[in-house]
Amino acid sequence: MLDRKIQLIVFGGGCFWCTEAIFQRLKGVVSVMPGYSDKVEVIEIKYDPKKIKLHELLTGFFGTHDPTSLNRQGADVGPQYRSVIF
């Protein structure tokens, strides 16, 4: 169960280990957990909205991958690398 002050968002934007490393560095991010959702490599981000705003997370998400590149991010190719937000 999440603390009511902590929010959750799930991003898929390529290799989850690469995206995990990016979001772990942001102040206000409580935890980042890599995994799969609907056969897509994703990261579950728990964050404190008093320390980091959703638009900052979205800026990081869209700034670190190409959401228009279908089923591919850089050298990673396949449907598990598509761009998603849950």
N, C-alpha and C positions, 0 to 999 in steps of 0.2 A: 504494500500500500504506500502510495506517495504521500509525503507531507503536503498539506494543502498549499504551502508556499512554493513548493517545487513543481515545475512544469515538465512535460515530456513531449518530445517530437522525434520522429524517425525519418532519417534521410538515407537515400540510396543514390550514390553519385560516383560509382566506380569501386575500386578495391577498398573494402572496408578497413583494412589496416592503414592505408594511406589517409583516408578521410578521418579515421579515429585519431590519428596523430595531430591533425589540424585542429580539431575541436577540443581536444584535451588541453590545449594551450590557452584557451580563452577564459578570461576571468568571468566567473559567474556560472560556468559549466561545472556541475557537481560530479557527473560521471558520464562516460561514453562506453557503450557496450556494443561490440560488433556481433553480427549474426545474420540470419536470413529471414526475409519476410516475402511470401509469395514468390519464392525462388530467386529473390534479388538480394545481393549483398547490401546490407544496410548497417547503419549505426543508430542505436537508441541513445538519445541525448537527454539527460536530466539536467535542468538548469534552474537557477534562481532568477526570476524575472525582475527582481529588485536590483540585481547586479548586471544582468545582460538582457537586452530586449530581443524579442522575437525577430524584429527586422535586422538586427545585427547577426543573428544566426543565419537568416535567409541570405543576407549579403555574403557571408562566408560560404554558404552552400553554393550559390550561383556563381561566386567568384572563383571557385576552385575546381570547377569542371564545366564541360560543355553540355548543357541539357538538350541541345538540338542534335547531338551526335547519337543516333539510334544504336542501342546495344553495343556501345563501345565507349571507353574512356582511355585515351592514349593507346598504349600497347595492349590493354586488356580488352578482349573482344568476346562477346556473347551476351545473351539476354539477361544474365545475372548482373550485368554492369549498367543496366538502364537507369535513367534518372527518375526518382520517385520521392514523394514526400507523404508520410502517413501521420 
